[in-house]
């Protein structure tokens, strides 16, 4: 049985006037339906309204509405942690991969969600942990990707990678991207990696400008456990999680990446993954039969 949605949190892109204006409309719409809206610090000016609470722990909400772009959604997904609250994203600019609901679709989409007529998708996420001298020194959860790169000088990074305890290869490259299917259209795509459907259970390992051209992007099962060890001379290597959180690595550090609890994300009621790809990547029909 689907949990009835009563408490709804709003997260907006900081400093975005349109986001604040739309949030004000959403708050009024929710209050008319007897629902309890809560707003984050970017919408502080709305928190003084009667019946509007400040948004604290996401786990206290039944739904989070994200007003912004994909970067705002990634921020909200990180803040949601593993609490299991579903998210829906309204894109205030061009169509997004994560925020696929347009401004015009905001209220019809919310109505479908409240009526239980629009189901949330399960998006794979990754847990990343850094071990130094066999002790954990950093942990994070990502929706898009984990990236290892040089901090400053354009020098080759030596990385030894293994999957499920079995040696994969020794990369000599500008860096390495470990991506989810959702993140396959982000940095992974720019580095020549494949596009995966976001509902797949898989992980993509993509070297960045590898010294050995035979090192190509690799797709492995979503159940795989990946371990990357920095070479003995590796210094000035930086770990970035979803482009929003970072950690400086040192020689012999080990980065462990494995699947963790999925994120629940409501899709657009009208735009599917393929129409978003066509729009975002500028794919044309090329004269082909659109029904083929």
C-alpha positions as CSV (number, residue, x, y, z in Angstrom):
1,X,0.0,0.0,0.0
2,X,1.4,3.4,-1.0
3,X,2.0,5.8,1.8
4,X,-0.3,8.8,1.8
5,X,1.5,12.0,1.2
6,X,0.8,14.6,3.9
7,X,4.1,16.5,4.5
8,X,6.0,18.0,1.5
9,X,9.3,19.7,1.6
10,X,10.5,22.3,-1.0
11,X,14.1,22.9,-2.0
12,X,15.0,25.6,-4.4
13,X,18.1,26.8,-6.4
14,X,19.8,29.5,-4.3
15,X,19.4,33.0,-5.5
16,X,16.8,32.1,-8.2
17,X,13.9,34.5,-8.2
18,X,11.7,32.3,-10.4
19,X,12.2,29.4,-8.0
20,X,11.0,31.5,-5.1
21,X,8.0,32.7,-7.0
22,X,7.1,29.1,-8.1
23,X,7.6,27.9,-4.5
24,X,5.1,30.5,-3.3
25,X,2.5,29.2,-5.7
26,X,3.3,25.6,-4.7
27,X,3.0,26.4,-1.0
28,X,-0.4,28.1,-1.6
29,X,-1.6,25.1,-3.7
30,X,-0.6,22.6,-1.0
31,X,-2.2,24.6,1.8
32,X,-5.5,24.7,-0.2
33,X,-5.4,20.9,-0.1
34,X,-4.8,20.7,3.6
35,X,-1.2,19.5,3.2
36,X,1.8,20.6,5.3
37,X,4.5,22.4,3.3
38,X,8.1,22.9,4.6
39,X,10.7,25.1,3.0
40,X,14.5,25.0,3.1
41,X,16.8,27.9,3.8
42,X,16.7,29.1,0.2
43,X,13.0,29.9,0.7
44,X,13.3,31.5,4.1
45,X,11.1,34.4,3.1
46,X,8.2,31.9,2.9
47,X,8.8,30.3,6.2
48,X,7.1,33.1,8.0
49,X,3.7,32.3,6.4
50,X,1.1,30.6,8.5
51,X,1.2,26.8,8.2
52,X,4.7,26.8,6.5
53,X,7.5,25.1,8.5
54,X,11.2,25.3,8.0
55,X,12.6,22.2,6.3
56,X,14.9,20.2,8.6
57,X,15.5,16.5,8.3
58,X,14.3,15.1,5.0
59,X,13.2,11.9,6.7
60,X,10.3,13.9,8.3
61,X,8.8,14.5,4.8
62,X,6.7,12.3,2.6
63,X,7.9,14.0,-0.6
64,X,10.6,16.6,-1.6
65,X,9.9,19.0,-4.5
66,X,13.1,20.3,-6.0
67,X,12.9,23.6,-7.9
68,X,15.9,24.3,-10.1
69,X,18.2,22.2,-12.3
70,X,20.1,18.9,-12.1
71,X,22.7,20.5,-9.8
72,X,19.9,21.4,-7.3
73,X,18.6,17.9,-7.6
74,X,22.0,16.4,-6.9
75,X,22.3,18.6,-3.8
76,X,18.8,17.5,-2.6
77,X,19.7,13.8,-3.3
78,X,22.8,14.1,-1.2
79,X,20.9,15.8,1.6
80,X,18.2,13.1,1.5
81,X,20.9,10.5,2.3
82,X,19.5,7.0,2.6
83,X,16.2,8.0,4.3
84,X,14.1,6.8,1.4
85,X,12.0,9.9,0.8
86,X,11.0,10.3,-2.9
87,X,12.0,13.4,-4.9
88,X,10.4,15.2,-7.9
89,X,12.3,17.8,-9.8
90,X,10.9,20.9,-11.6
91,X,13.4,22.3,-14.1
92,X,13.4,26.1,-14.3
93,X,15.6,26.2,-17.4
94,X,16.0,23.8,-20.2
95,X,14.8,20.2,-19.8
96,X,17.0,18.3,-17.4
97,X,18.0,14.6,-17.1
98,X,17.1,14.6,-13.3
99,X,14.6,17.5,-13.2
100,X,12.4,16.5,-16.1
101,X,9.2,18.2,-15.1
102,X,8.6,21.5,-16.7
103,X,7.2,24.6,-14.9
104,X,3.9,24.2,-16.8
105,X,3.7,20.5,-15.6
106,X,4.3,21.4,-11.9
107,X,0.7,21.2,-10.6
108,X,-0.6,18.4,-12.9
109,X,2.4,16.3,-11.9
110,X,1.9,17.0,-8.1
111,X,-1.8,16.1,-8.5
112,X,-0.8,12.7,-10.2
113,X,1.6,12.0,-7.3
114,X,-0.9,12.8,-4.6
115,X,-3.5,10.7,-6.3
116,X,-1.1,7.8,-6.5
117,X,-1.3,7.8,-10.3
118,X,2.4,8.4,-11.0
119,X,5.0,6.0,-9.7
120,X,8.5,6.8,-8.6
121,X,11.5,5.3,-10.4
122,X,14.3,3.5,-8.5
123,X,17.6,5.1,-9.4
124,X,20.8,3.3,-8.5
125,X,23.2,5.0,-6.1
126,X,26.8,4.3,-5.1
127,X,28.4,4.3,-1.7
128,X,32.1,5.5,-1.8
129,X,34.6,5.0,1.0
130,X,38.2,6.0,1.2
131,X,40.5,3.9,3.3
132,X,43.9,5.1,4.5
133,X,46.2,2.6,6.3
134,X,43.1,0.3,6.4
135,X,41.1,2.9,8.3
136,X,38.0,4.7,6.7
137,X,38.7,8.5,6.4
138,X,35.9,9.5,4.1
139,X,32.4,8.3,3.0
140,X,29.8,9.5,0.7
141,X,26.8,8.5,-1.4
142,X,26.4,9.5,-5.1
143,X,23.7,9.5,-7.6
144,X,25.8,10.4,-10.6
145,X,29.5,9.6,-10.3
146,X,32.7,9.3,-8.4
147,X,35.7,10.9,-10.1
148,X,39.4,10.6,-9.3
149,X,41.6,13.3,-11.0
150,X,44.8,15.3,-10.5
151,X,44.3,18.5,-8.5
152,X,46.6,20.7,-10.4
153,X,49.4,19.7,-12.9
154,X,48.3,17.7,-15.9
155,X,50.3,14.5,-15.0
156,X,49.4,10.9,-15.3
157,X,47.7,9.1,-12.4
158,X,48.6,5.5,-11.6
159,X,45.5,3.6,-10.4
160,X,45.2,-0.2,-9.8
161,X,41.6,-1.3,-10.1
162,X,39.9,-4.6,-9.0
163,X,36.4,-5.8,-9.2
164,X,35.0,-8.3,-6.6
165,X,38.5,-8.9,-5.3
166,X,39.9,-9.7,-8.8
167,X,42.5,-7.5,-10.5
168,X,41.0,-5.6,-13.4
169,X,43.9,-3.5,-14.7
170,X,46.4,-0.8,-13.9
171,X,45.2,2.5,-15.3
172,X,47.6,5.2,-16.3
173,X,45.4,8.1,-17.1
174,X,44.3,11.7,-16.3
175,X,41.8,10.1,-14.0
176,X,38.9,7.7,-13.6
177,X,35.1,8.0,-13.5
178,X,32.9,5.5,-11.8
179,X,29.4,6.2,-12.9
180,X,25.8,5.0,-12.3
181,X,23.4,4.6,-15.2
182,X,21.8,8.0,-14.1
183,X,25.2,9.6,-14.3
184,X,26.1,8.1,-17.6
185,X,25.0,11.3,-19.4
186,X,27.2,13.5,-17.2
187,X,31.0,13.5,-17.1
188,X,31.1,9.9,-18.3
189,X,29.5,10.9,-21.6
190,X,32.0,13.7,-22.1
191,X,34.8,11.3,-21.5
192,X,33.6,8.9,-24.2
193,X,31.6,6.5,-22.0
194,X,28.4,4.8,-23.0
195,X,24.8,6.1,-22.3
196,X,22.9,3.6,-20.2
197,X,19.2,3.7,-19.4
198,X,18.8,5.1,-15.9
199,X,16.8,2.2,-14.6
200,X,19.5,-0.4,-15.3
201,X,21.5,-2.0,-12.5
202,X,25.1,-1.4,-13.7
203,X,28.3,0.6,-13.1
204,X,30.5,2.2,-15.7
205,X,34.2,2.5,-15.2
206,X,35.6,5.1,-17.6
207,X,39.3,6.2,-17.8
208,X,39.9,9.9,-18.6
209,X,42.4,10.2,-21.5
210,X,44.2,6.9,-20.8
211,X,47.9,6.6,-21.7
212,X,47.1,3.1,-23.1
213,X,44.4,3.5,-25.8
214,X,43.3,-0.1,-25.2
215,X,41.8,1.0,-21.9
216,X,38.2,1.6,-22.8
217,X,35.1,2.3,-20.7
218,X,33.8,-0.8,-19.1
219,X,30.2,-1.7,-17.9
220,X,30.0,-4.1,-15.0
221,X,27.1,-5.5,-13.0
222,X,25.4,-3.3,-10.4
223,X,26.3,-5.9,-7.8
224,X,30.0,-5.4,-8.4
225,X,32.3,-4.0,-5.8
226,X,35.1,-1.9,-7.2
227,X,38.3,-1.1,-5.5
228,X,40.8,1.5,-6.8
229,X,44.3,1.8,-5.2
230,X,46.5,4.8,-5.8
231,X,50.0,4.1,-6.9
232,X,53.0,4.6,-4.5
233,X,54.0,7.9,-6.2
234,X,50.5,9.3,-6.5
235,X,50.1,12.8,-4.9
236,X,47.7,15.6,-5.5
237,X,44.8,13.3,-6.5
238,X,41.3,14.5,-5.7
239,X,38.1,12.6,-5.3
240,X,34.9,14.3,-6.3
241,X,31.4,13.0,-5.5
242,X,28.6,14.2,-7.8
243,X,30.7,17.3,-8.6
244,X,29.7,18.7,-5.2
245,X,31.8,17.1,-2.5
246,X,35.6,16.5,-2.6
247,X,38.4,14.8,-0.7
248,X,42.2,14.9,-1.2
249,X,43.8,11.5,-1.6
250,X,47.3,10.4,-1.0
251,X,49.5,7.6,-2.2
252,X,48.3,4.1,-1.4
253,X,44.8,5.3,-0.5
254,X,42.1,2.8,-1.4
255,X,38.7,3.9,-2.8
256,X,35.9,1.4,-2.5
257,X,32.7,1.8,-4.5
258,X,29.6,-0.4,-4.3
259,X,25.9,-0.1,-4.7
260,X,23.8,1.2,-1.9
261,X,20.1,2.0,-1.4
262,X,18.3,3.4,-4.4
263,X,16.9,6.9,-4.7
264,X,13.2,7.2,-5.5
265,X,12.7,9.8,-8.2
266,X,9.4,10.8,-9.8
267,X,9.7,11.1,-13.6
268,X,8.0,13.5,-16.0
269,X,4.4,12.3,-16.8
270,X,5.0,13.1,-20.4
271,X,8.7,13.0,-21.3
272,X,10.4,9.6,-21.4
273,X,14.2,9.0,-21.2
274,X,14.5,8.8,-25.0
275,X,12.7,12.1,-25.6
276,X,15.0,13.8,-23.0
277,X,18.0,12.3,-24.8
278,X,16.8,13.7,-28.1
279,X,16.2,17.2,-26.6
280,X,19.4,17.4,-24.5
281,X,21.8,15.9,-27.0
282,X,20.2,17.5,-30.1
283,X,19.5,14.2,-31.8
284,X,17.5,14.6,-35.1
285,X,15.3,12.0,-36.8
286,X,17.5,12.2,-39.9
287,X,14.5,11.5,-42.1
288,X,13.9,8.1,-40.4
289,X,10.3,6.9,-39.9
290,X,9.4,8.1,-36.3
291,X,7.3,4.9,-35.9
292,X,9.9,2.4,-37.0
